[in-house]
Amino acid sequence: MLGQQAVCPTCNTVFELSLENSREYQREQASLRQQKEIEDAEKWLKRAIWAAVFIGASLIGMTVLYAAFRWSGRRSLPPPPPAAPAEEVAAPVEAEQP
């Protein structure tokens, strides 16, 4: 009967029967929307878990590196290599005072 005109027995209004207005179609669409939302929620949950694992591993790694650096007896980065010798500059001439 889809696509045909029908008359409402209560109010005698004429309307066309369509699939989009049927209750079965609306339930099916609601079910599909709900399933899509569940899949999206699971996807974002997995992403959040991976981000938390990455951040946790990074913090653990930084802590281990900090502890290893501290226990090595070095308190700071190694000093830079000595600079190349500069050209000799003439000593300033002192003015004679009378």
C-alpha positions as CSV (number, residue, x, y, z in Angstrom):
1,M,0.0,0.0,0.0
2,L,3.0,2.3,0.1
3,G,2.8,5.2,-2.4
4,Q,-1.0,5.1,-2.5
5,Q,-3.6,7.5,-1.1
6,A,-5.5,6.6,2.0
7,V,-8.3,8.2,4.0
8,C,-8.1,8.5,7.8
9,P,-11.2,6.8,9.3
10,T,-11.3,9.2,12.2
11,C,-11.0,12.7,10.5
12,N,-11.5,11.7,6.8
13,T,-8.2,13.4,5.8
14,V,-6.6,12.1,2.6
15,F,-2.9,11.5,2.7
16,E,-0.3,9.4,0.9
17,L,1.3,6.4,2.5
18,S,5.1,6.6,2.5
19,L,7.8,4.5,4.0
20,E,9.4,7.4,5.8
21,N,6.3,7.9,7.9
22,S,5.8,4.3,8.9
23,R,6.6,3.4,12.5
24,E,8.7,0.4,11.4
25,Y,11.0,2.6,9.4
26,Q,11.3,5.2,12.2
27,R,12.2,2.4,14.7
28,E,14.7,1.0,12.2
29,Q,16.3,4.5,11.7
30,A,16.4,5.1,15.4
31,S,18.1,1.8,16.0
32,L,20.7,2.5,13.2
33,R,21.4,6.0,14.8
34,Q,21.8,4.4,18.2
35,Q,24.2,1.8,16.8
36,K,26.3,4.5,15.0
37,E,26.5,6.5,18.3
38,I,27.6,3.4,20.2
39,E,30.3,2.8,17.6
40,D,31.5,6.4,17.7
41,A,31.6,6.3,21.5
42,E,33.7,3.2,21.4
43,K,36.1,4.7,18.9
44,W,36.6,7.8,21.0
45,L,37.0,5.7,24.2
46,K,39.8,3.8,22.4
47,R,41.4,7.0,21.3
48,A,41.3,8.4,24.9
49,I,42.8,5.2,26.3
50,W,45.6,5.3,23.8
51,A,46.3,9.0,24.6
52,A,46.3,8.2,28.4
53,V,48.7,5.3,27.8
54,F,51.0,7.5,25.7
55,I,51.0,10.3,28.3
56,G,51.6,7.8,31.1
57,A,54.5,6.2,29.3
58,S,55.9,9.6,28.6
59,L,55.8,10.6,32.2
60,I,57.4,7.3,33.3
61,G,60.1,7.8,30.7
62,M,60.8,11.3,31.8
63,T,61.0,10.2,35.4
64,V,63.4,7.4,34.6
65,L,65.6,9.7,32.6
66,Y,65.6,12.3,35.4
67,A,66.5,9.7,38.0
68,A,69.3,8.2,35.8
69,F,70.6,11.7,35.1
70,R,70.5,12.6,38.8
71,W,72.1,9.4,40.0
72,S,75.0,9.7,37.5
73,G,76.5,12.4,39.7
74,R,76.1,15.2,37.2
75,R,73.9,18.0,38.3
76,S,73.8,19.8,35.0
77,L,74.6,19.5,31.4
78,P,78.2,19.1,30.4
79,P,80.1,22.4,29.9
80,P,80.4,23.6,26.4
81,P,83.8,23.0,24.7
82,P,86.3,25.8,25.2
83,A,86.1,28.6,22.7
84,A,88.7,29.1,20.1
85,P,91.5,31.5,21.1
86,A,90.6,35.0,20.3
87,E,93.0,37.3,18.5
88,E,95.1,39.2,20.8
89,V,93.9,42.7,21.4
90,A,96.4,45.4,22.1
91,A,96.5,46.5,25.7
92,P,94.8,49.8,26.3
93,V,97.2,52.7,26.5
94,E,96.9,54.5,29.8
95,A,97.0,58.3,29.6
96,E,99.7,59.9,31.5
97,Q,98.6,62.2,34.3
98,P,100.5,65.4,35.0
